[in-house]
């Protein structure tokens, strides 16, 4: 049973390190800067005083448009410390997006990096409500500067009297359609993810050093780079630039992390980086992956190339972090693993009843890190938060050993000749071919029928041709059911993706012109 006191403030995750005698321990490595837990606590408290002085009150929202620098955890926990509600958001958006976030959340303050200042300021133009703007990692005349605010104030600040079920922070969750949804997390949620995934899967300790190539504004990156290391008293490596393969490899060699977190897209890019094996990755004891299913072939290549094991899993913004995962003691490459201790999962059919092992259906999960509701979205809240269970909407099957296998989002599944085809299975099979770096499979209408189309990025040294198309189709026919092979193949230079690396298959579903489709002798019609 995981429990916290009824009256609890999530910022106490930092205080626990002071109480444990780790005030001089390094919490953050950032460039040449090292921030200790003692210094981090002082910054949090001083900024908390400053926010109160600017009139930010309990439960008022504070929008964070921040890169991965020490200013992020400072602002995040300073807001929580005073009972306000921080909202980290994607830094790659446009001015109108930040305007939407401010209007939708009624944010009382915005903290932004200089890099994003012009977009944020443009987004606030003409907004009638008062919003305090705080700038960090740079200066603009007339604006409040976070670093100046940290020069004043008191080093001590008692946490606000918040209940464990009070709102602590929001994360905006967005799908392929509609506006982003404000996902409201409570004061006890961070601790729950630490007591489950961090304790039982990562087995993280204060001797670990963490490096996450996924940004802190994502639920995945927030857990990797803040929640888990702070809970254990470990150190985290922050980097504010774009995580290219070269940059990531250089950071690993420089900072020597023991735990590395990324997504399949970047793991794949590193494996295909020509000088990857020149770098020393021997410090890593364990890797983790999320956001998209990790193909078994990619898992094997990483293991063979670098010697470390990637633990793939599935999480969500609504559940805050990973709730199904492989572990070192229980691992099936290509699967998402089994439910993390503290979570339960089930697969449901269209009528909402559990299916038998081996049958595919909708994933539903239960665990106490689940978001309380979507802000101003009652209907979506009712559809997703179903009592103790959260309807994830991913299409999964569970095998006889209790491992969960991702088949795709329910709206990504392809129905061919009356039978379901998993795009993930097709993509994974294609990526096992030596010519293929990456693939995305979608269903498209051709002559009134649905067919499988594969969009493929080729490895250097290969060129798209009719012969290679036929070779890849034969490769799939030999390894998949006959109706699952890609009827159409297009060789592309890149695939549309979200900032977390998820393939946006909906952008690839363009109808094909009327063409004569090949038909196999044993293919269903």
C-alpha positions in Angstrom: 0.0 0.0 0.0 1.5 3.3 -1.1 0.4 6.2 1.0 1.3 9.8 1.8 0.0 12.0 4.6 -3.4 13.6 4.0 -1.7 17.0 4.1 1.1 16.8 1.6 2.9 19.1 -0.8 4.8 17.6 -3.8 7.7 20.0 -3.4 8.8 17.9 -0.4 10.5 15.5 -2.8 13.4 18.0 -2.7 13.3 18.5 1.1 13.7 14.7 1.6 17.3 15.1 0.3 18.1 17.7 2.9 16.7 15.6 5.6 18.8 12.6 4.4 22.0 14.7 4.6 22.4 15.2 0.9 22.4 19.0 0.8 25.8 19.0 -0.8 25.0 16.2 -3.2 24.7 17.2 -6.9 21.1 17.4 -8.0 21.7 18.8 -11.5 24.6 18.7 -14.0 24.0 21.4 -16.6 26.9 22.4 -18.9 29.7 23.3 -16.5 27.2 24.1 -13.7 26.5 21.8 -10.8 23.5 22.6 -8.6 23.4 20.8 -5.2 20.2 19.8 -3.5 20.8 22.6 -0.9 21.2 25.2 -3.6 18.1 23.9 -5.5 16.0 24.1 -2.4 17.2 27.7 -1.8 16.3 28.7 -5.4 12.9 27.1 -5.1 12.1 28.9 -1.8 13.3 32.3 -3.0 11.3 32.1 -6.2 8.3 30.9 -4.2 8.6 34.1 -2.1 8.9 36.1 -5.3 5.8 34.6 -6.9 3.8 35.3 -3.7 5.1 38.9 -3.8 3.8 39.2 -7.4 0.4 38.2 -6.2 0.3 34.6 -7.3 -2.1 32.8 -5.0 -2.9 29.2 -4.1 -4.3 27.1 -7.0 -3.6 29.9 -9.5 -1.8 28.6 -12.6 1.7 29.4 -13.7 2.6 28.6 -17.3 6.1 27.3 -17.9 7.6 27.7 -21.4 11.1 26.5 -20.4 14.0 24.5 -21.8 15.7 21.8 -19.8 17.8 24.0 -17.6 17.9 24.4 -13.8 15.3 27.1 -14.1 12.7 24.4 -15.0 12.7 22.5 -11.6 13.2 25.8 -9.8 10.0 27.3 -11.3 8.1 24.0 -11.2 8.5 23.4 -7.5 8.4 27.0 -6.5 4.9 27.2 -7.8 3.9 23.9 -6.1 5.6 25.1 -2.9 3.2 28.0 -2.6 0.2 26.0 -3.6 0.0 27.4 -7.1 -0.2 25.0 -10.1 2.6 25.0 -12.7 1.8 24.0 -16.3 4.9 22.9 -18.3 4.1 23.2 -22.0 5.8 22.3 -25.3 8.5 24.9 -26.2 8.2 24.2 -30.0 4.8 25.8 -30.5 3.5 29.1 -31.9 2.3 32.3 -30.3 -1.3 31.4 -30.8 -0.8 28.2 -28.9 0.6 30.0 -25.9 -2.3 32.4 -26.0 -4.7 29.4 -25.9 -2.9 27.9 -22.9 -3.0 31.2 -21.0 -6.7 31.8 -21.8 -7.7 28.2 -21.2 -5.9 27.9 -17.9 -6.4 31.5 -16.7 -2.7 31.5 -15.9 -1.7 34.2 -13.5 2.0 34.1 -14.5 4.3 32.9 -17.3 7.9 31.9 -16.9 9.8 31.6 -20.2 13.3 31.3 -21.5 14.7 34.1 -23.6 14.7 31.8 -26.6 10.8 31.7 -26.5 10.2 35.2 -25.3 9.0 36.8 -28.5 6.5 34.0 -29.2 5.2 34.2 -25.6 5.0 38.0 -25.6 3.2 38.0 -28.9 0.7 35.4 -27.5 0.0 37.8 -24.6 -0.6 40.8 -26.8 -4.1 42.2 -26.3 -4.9 39.8 -23.5 -7.1 41.6 -21.0 -6.3 39.7 -17.8 -3.2 40.6 -15.7 -0.4 38.1 -16.3 3.1 38.4 -14.7 5.9 37.5 -17.2 9.2 36.3 -15.8 12.2 35.8 -18.1 15.1 33.4 -17.5 18.4 32.6 -19.2 18.5 36.1 -20.8 17.4 39.7 -20.4 15.0 42.0 -22.0 14.7 45.6 -20.7 11.6 46.2 -18.7 10.9 42.5 -18.0 11.2 40.7 -14.7 14.2 38.4 -14.6 14.1 35.1 -12.7 17.8 35.3 -11.8 17.3 38.8 -10.2 14.3 37.5 -8.2 16.6 34.7 -6.8 19.0 37.4 -5.5 16.4 38.5 -3.0 14.0 36.7 -0.8 14.4 34.3 2.1 16.1 30.9 1.9 13.4 29.3 3.9 9.8 28.8 2.8 7.4 26.4 4.4 5.2 24.5 1.9 1.6 25.6 1.5 -1.0 23.6 3.4 -2.1 21.5 0.5 -4.1 18.3 0.7 -2.7 15.2 -1.1 -5.7 15.4 -3.4 -5.3 19.0 -4.3 -4.2 20.0 -7.8 -0.4 20.1 -8.0 0.3 20.6 -11.7 -1.2 20.2 -15.2 0.2 18.7 -18.4 -1.5 19.4 -21.7 -2.4 16.2 -23.6 -3.2 16.4 -27.3 -4.4 14.0 -29.9 -4.5 14.2 -33.6 -7.6 16.4 -33.5 -9.0 19.1 -31.3 -7.4 21.5 -28.8 -5.0 20.2 -26.2 -6.6 19.0 -23.0 -5.5 20.2 -19.6 -4.7 17.1 -17.6 -4.9 17.8 -13.9 -2.5 15.9 -11.6 -2.7 15.9 -7.8 -0.1 16.4 -5.1 0.4 12.7 -4.5 0.8 11.6 -8.1 4.6 12.1 -8.4 5.3 10.1 -5.3 3.2 7.2 -6.7 5.2 7.0 -9.9 8.4 6.9 -7.8 7.2 4.2 -5.5 6.2 2.1 -8.4 8.2 2.5 -11.6 11.3 4.1 -10.1 11.5 1.6 -7.2 10.6 -1.6 -9.0 11.7 -1.2 -12.6 14.6 1.3 -12.5 15.7 0.3 -8.9 17.2 3.8 -8.8 19.5 4.8 -5.9 21.3 7.9 -4.9 24.4 6.7 -6.7 22.7 6.9 -10.0 23.2 9.6 -12.6 20.2 10.1 -14.9 20.1 11.5 -18.5 16.9 11.8 -20.4 16.9 12.8 -24.0 13.1 13.5 -23.7 12.2 17.0 -22.6 11.0 17.8 -19.1 7.7 19.3 -20.4 6.6 15.8 -21.3 5.2 13.5 -18.7 7.9 10.9 -19.6 10.7 13.5 -19.4 9.4 15.0 -16.2 9.5 11.6 -14.4 12.9 10.7 -15.9 14.7 14.0 -15.3 13.1 15.3 -12.1 10.7 13.0 -10.2 12.8 9.9 -10.0 16.3 11.3 -9.4 15.0 13.8 -6.8 13.1 11.0 -5.0 16.2 8.8 -4.8 18.7 11.5 -4.2 20.4 10.8 -7.5 21.8 13.3 -10.0 20.3 14.4 -13.3 21.9 15.7 -16.5 20.0 18.5 -18.2 20.6 19.8 -21.8 18.7 22.6 -23.3 19.5 22.0 -27.0 18.1 19.7 -29.6 19.0 16.0 -28.8 20.7 15.0 -32.0 22.6 11.6 -32.0 25.9 13.4 -31.9 24.9 15.6 -29.0 23.4 12.7 -27.0 26.5 10.5 -27.5 28.7 13.4 -26.5 26.7 14.0 -23.3 26.7 10.4 -22.4 30.5 10.2 -22.8 31.0 13.5 -20.9 28.6 13.0 -17.9 28.7 9.2 -17.7 25.0 8.5 -16.8 24.0 5.2 -15.4 20.4 5.5 -16.5 19.5 6.7 -20.0 16.0 7.5 -21.2 14.9 8.0 -24.8 12.4 7.1 -27.5 12.6 4.6 -30.3 13.1 7.3 -32.9 16.3 8.5 -31.2 17.6 5.0 -30.4 17.3 4.2 -34.0 19.0 7.5 -35.1 21.9 6.7 -32.7 22.3 3.2 -34.1 22.4 4.6 -37.6 24.9 7.4 -36.7 28.1 6.5 -38.5 30.4 7.3 -35.6 28.2 5.9 -32.8 30.6 3.1 -31.8 33.4 5.7 -31.3 31.7 6.9 -28.1 32.0 5.3 -24.7 28.6 4.3 -23.3 29.9 1.8 -20.8 28.6 3.9 -17.8 25.0 3.0 -18.7 23.6 0.2 -16.6 20.1 0.4 -18.0 18.1 2.2 -20.7 14.4 2.9 -20.9 12.1 3.6 -23.8 8.5 4.9 -24.2 6.3 7.0 -26.5 6.2 4.4 -29.3 6.7 0.7 -29.4 10.3 -0.4 -29.5 10.8 -3.0 -32.3 12.5 -6.2 -31.2 15.1 -5.8 -34.0 16.1 -2.4 -32.7 16.3 -3.8 -29.1 18.7 -6.5 -30.4 20.9 -4.1 -32.4 21.3 -1.8 -29.4 22.2 -4.7 -27.1 24.7 -6.0 -29.6 26.2 -2.6 -30.3 26.4 -1.0 -26.9 25.8 -3.9 -24.5 23.0 -2.3 -22.4 19.4 -3.4 -22.1 16.5 -1.2 -23.1 13.4 -1.6 -21.0 10.5 -0.7 -23.2 7.2 0.3 -21.6 4.0 2.3 -22.1 2.9 5.3 -20.2 0.7 8.3 -20.8 0.2 11.9 -19.8 -2.9 10.9 -18.0 -1.1 8.2 -15.9 1.9 10.5 -15.6 4.5 7.8 -16.4 5.1 4.2 -17.4 2.6 1.7 -16.0 3.4 -1.4 -18.1 7.1 -2.2 -18.6 9.7 -4.9 -19.2 12.2 -5.4 -16.4 15.6 -7.0 -16.2 14.0 -10.1 -14.6 11.0 -10.2 -17.0 11.7 -9.2 -20.6 10.3 -10.0 -24.0 11.8 -7.8 -26.8 9.1 -6.2 -28.9 6.5 -6.3 -26.0 5.6 -3.5 -23.6 6.2 -5.9 -20.7 3.9 -6.5 -17.8 2.0 -4.2 -15.4 4.4 -2.3 -13.0 3.7 -3.2 -9.4 1.1 -0.8 -8.2 -0.8 -0.8 -11.5 -3.4 -3.2 -13.0 -4.3 -3.5 -16.7 -7.0 -5.2 -18.7 -8.0 -5.4 -22.4 -11.6 -4.8 -23.3 -13.7 -5.5 -26.4 -16.1 -3.1 -28.0 -18.8 -3.9 -25.4 -16.4 -3.2 -22.5 -15.8 -6.8 -21.4 -12.4 -8.3 -20.9 -11.1 -10.4 -23.7 -9.2 -13.7 -23.6 -5.4 -13.9 -23.7 -4.2 -13.6 -27.3 -7.2 -11.5 -28.3 -6.7 -7.8 -29.1 -8.8 -5.0 -27.6 -8.7 -1.6 -25.9 -6.2 -1.1 -23.1 -7.5 0.1 -19.7 -5.3 0.7 -16.7 -5.7 1.4 -12.9 -3.2 3.1 -10.6 -3.2 6.1 -8.2 -1.1 8.3 -10.4 -4.0 8.8 -12.8 -5.1 12.3 -13.5 -8.2 13.5 -11.7 -9.9 15.1 -14.8 -9.5 17.1 -17.9 -9.9 20.8 -17.3 -13.1 22.2 -18.8 -13.8 18.9 -20.6 -16.4 17.0 -18.7 -17.5 14.7 -21.5 -13.9 13.6 -22.3 -13.3 13.1 -18.6 -16.3 10.8 -18.3 -15.2 8.8 -21.3 -11.6 8.4 -20.2 -11.6 8.3 -16.4 -14.0 5.4 -15.8 -14.1 5.1 -12.0 -10.8 3.6 -10.8 -10.0 2.7 -14.4 -8.5 4.9 -17.1 -9.4 4.0 -20.7 -6.1 4.4 -22.6 -7.5 3.7 -26.0 -4.4 1.8 -27.3 -5.0 -1.4 -29.1 -3.2 -4.3 -27.2 -3.2 -8.0 -26.7 -1.8 -10.0 -23.8 0.0 -13.2 -24.3 -0.2 -16.4 -22.1 2.7 -15.1 -19.9 1.0 -11.8 -19.1 3.1 -9.7 -21.4 1.3 -6.9 -23.3 1.9 -6.4 -27.0 1.1 -3.1 -28.7 -0.9 -3.3 -31.9 -1.3 0.4 -32.4 -3.8 3.1 -31.6 -7.3 1.8 -32.2 -7.7 4.4 -35.0 -4.4 3.3 -36.5 -5.5 -0.4 -37.0 -6.1 -1.5 -40.6 -8.9 -3.8 -41.6 -7.9 -5.7 -44.8 -10.2 -8.4 -46.3 -12.3 -8.3 -43.1 -9.3 -9.0 -40.8 -7.3 -6.6 -38.6 -3.7 -5.7 -39.4 -1.5 -4.1 -36.8 0.7 -1.3 -38.3 3.2 -1.9 -35.6 3.7 -5.5 -36.6 4.2 -4.6 -40.2 6.6 -1.8 -39.3 8.7 -4.0 -37.0 9.0 -6.7 -39.7 10.1 -4.2 -42.3 12.7 -2.7 -39.9 14.3 -6.1 -39.5 15.2 -5.9 -43.2 18.8 -4.6 -43.7 17.7 -2.0 -46.1 15.2 -0.3 -43.8 15.9 2.3 -41.2 12.3 3.2 -40.4 8.8 2.5 -41.6 5.2 3.6 -41.1 2.3 1.4 -42.2 -1.2 2.8 -42.8 -4.4 1.7 -44.4 -5.5 3.6 -47.5 -8.5 3.2 -49.8 -7.7 1.8 -53.2 -10.6 1.1 -55.6 -13.1 0.9 -52.8 -10.9 -1.5 -50.7 -8.5 -0.9 -47.8 -4.9 -1.8 -48.5 -1.7 -1.6 -46.5 0.8 1.1 -47.6 4.3 1.2 -46.2 6.2 4.5 -46.1 9.9 3.5 -45.8 13.2 5.3 -45.1 16.1 3.4 -46.6 19.5 2.9 -45.1 22.4 4.7 -46.8 23.6 2.7 -49.8 20.1 1.5 -50.8 17.9 3.1 -53.5 14.2 2.6 -54.0 13.3 0.5 -56.9 10.6 -2.0 -58.1 13.0 -4.8 -57.3 13.5 -3.6 -53.7 9.7 -3.1 -53.3 9.1 -6.7 -54.4 11.9 -7.9 -52.1 10.4 -6.1 -49.1 6.9 -7.4 -49.9 8.2 -11.0 -50.1 10.1 -10.4 -46.8 6.8 -9.5 -45.1 4.9 -12.3 -46.7 7.4 -14.8 -45.4 7.1 -13.5 -41.9 3.5 -12.3 -41.5 0.1 -13.5 -42.5 -0.4 -13.2 -46.2 -3.0 -10.3 -46.0 -0.6 -8.3 -43.8 2.1 -7.5 -46.3 2.3 -3.9 -47.7 0.4 -3.8 -51.0 2.0 -0.4 -51.8 5.5 0.8 -50.9 6.7 4.4 -51.0 10.3 5.4 -50.3 10.5 8.7 -48.4 13.1 10.9 -46.8 11.3 11.4 -43.5 8.2 10.5 -41.6 5.8 13.0 -39.9 6.2 12.8 -36.1 5.2 14.4 -32.9 7.9 16.1 -30.7 8.0 12.9 -28.7 8.9 10.8 -31.7 5.5 9.2 -32.3 4.7 8.6 -36.0 1.7 10.7 -37.1 0.1 8.0 -39.3 -3.0 10.1 -39.9 -0.9 12.4 -42.1 0.0 9.5 -44.3 -3.5 8.3 -45.1 -3.9 9.9 -48.5 -6.1 8.0 -51.0 -4.1 6.4 -53.8 -5.1 6.9 -57.5 -6.9 4.0 -59.1 -4.3 1.4 -59.7 -4.4 -2.3 -60.4 -3.5 -4.1 -57.1 -1.6 -7.4 -57.1 -3.7 -10.3 -55.7 -2.1 -13.3 -54.0 -3.6 -16.7 -54.7 -4.3 -17.3 -51.0 -5.3 -13.8 -50.1 -8.8 -13.2 -48.7 -11.1 -10.9 -50.5 
